[in-house]
Amino acid sequence: MKSNGETIGDAAARFGLETHVLRHWEDEGLLRPARNPAGRRRFGDADLVRIAVILRNKAAGMSLDQIRVLLDEDAPDRHRVLEEHVAELDRRAADIAQARAMTEHALRCRAHDITECPRFRSHVEDVLTGQARWLVTHTEPPVPARPDGRIPRELP
């Protein structure tokens, strides 16, 4: 990196982003790059670390609002937001572990139709009874079961 920082184009290329993404993150208050005498953005090491933090946390399902709190040590609700995200990551990890167990069972199962295997069915019993809760995305509410216990076919 140049000692006086990278241009917006160089910083964007480093992370495989379009320049408008970095401009948007700046507008959202997530980035504060220095400006050269001509007013052009210069991204220093701290800015590049912030971009990496944003990318890593977006990949982990954080919203830009959550990331803004993460990057703001003085945010009044910082611990609450981060604790909620840790709880969400734990829920997602449990879902992934369940999906892995189902896939491993399917690999070993002798049943031609996996839905007919009683042991495999146990992996989805909570979904069948409407007891399972999951999120379609981190911004959508959980898909509720119907009063009869069935899950709607179309997701909201």
N, C-alpha and C positions, 0 to 999 in steps of 0.2 A: 504494500500500500504506500502511496505517496505520503510524505511527512505532513502535508497540509490537508490530507483527507481525500476521499474519493468523490468523484462526481456522482450525481444521481444515477446516471447511466451505468457507471462502473459498479456502484453498490447494487443496483437492480440486477445487473448481469451476474454478479457474484452469487446471488441467491436464486437466480432463475425467475425473477419477477419482472413485471412490466413497471416502468417508472411511475405510472399513475397510482400503483399500489402504495409506493412509498409516499407519494404526495397525499394520498388519502389517509394513511396512518399519521402523517404529520398534521393534517387537518383535524384528526381525531385526538390529537395530543399525545400520541404514543411515541413520536419521534420529534427531536428538536435539533436538527443539524445546524451547524454553524453556516454562516454565509461569507463568501469572499467579498472583496471590495466591489465587485460587479453585481453582488446580490445573488450569486448562484450558490446552491446548496453544496456543502462539503461534509461528507460523512466520515467522521473519525472513528477510532477504535470503539469507543463507548456506544456510538450509534450503531455500528455493525453488530455489537453484542446485543443491543436492544432488538435489532431486526431478527437475529437468531433466536432470541427468547420469544418474540412474537410468533415466529414460524413454528417453533417447537410446541408452544402452547396452543396454537390454533390446531395443529395436528392432533393434540391431546383433547380437543373438543372445547377449548375455552373460547368464549365470545370476546370480541374486542373490548367490551365493557369490563369483563373479568380481567383481561390482560392489563387494561388501564389501571385497575386496582392493584394487580400484582406488581406493576412497575412503580406505583406510588406508595412509598413507605409511610406517608402521612395520611393515607386514605382512612377515614374513620371506621369503615366496615371491612377493612382489609382481611382480618382474621376470619370473619364470618364467611366472606366470599371464598376465601381459599379453603376453609374447612368444608364448605359445601361442595367445592370442586373435588377435593380429595374423596369425599363420600361418593360422588358421582363416578370417579375413576374406580373406586372399589366395586361399585355396582357393575360397571362395564367389565372389570376384570373377572367378576363372578360369571357374567354372561359369556365371556370368551371361554372360560374354563368349562362351562356347561356345553358350549358348542363343540369344544375340542373333545370332550367325553363322548358326545353323540357321534361325532365323526369317527373317532377311534372304534366305537362300538359297531358302527356301520361297516367299517373296514373288515372287522373280524366276524360279523354276523353271517350265519348261513342262510338266513331268510332271503328269499328272492324279492319279496316286497317288504321293505324295512318297516313300513307302517303296520304290518301284521305281527311283527316281533313284539311279544309282551315286555321283554326287558328294555327294548328300545323305547317303547311307548312310555315307560316310566320317566324318561328324560323330558317328556313334554306334558306330563300329567298336570302340572301347575298351570300351563297355558290352557289345557282343555277345561279345567275347572274354573278358569277366570281368576285364579289367585296370582298369576304372574303380573308383574308390572314392568314395563320397559318404556324407553323413550325412542321415538322414531329418529329424532335429532335432539341436540341439547337445547333447542329452542321450542320444541313442540311438547305439549302435555302428554302424559302416558295414555296409551290406548285403553279405554275402559272396556270391561266385559259387559255384555248385555245382561239384563235381569235374569235371563235363562242360563247364564254362565258362558254363553258362546262369545267368541271374539268376533267383532265385525270384520267382514272381508275387506272392505275399503278403509284404508287408513285416513285419518283426517288430514 
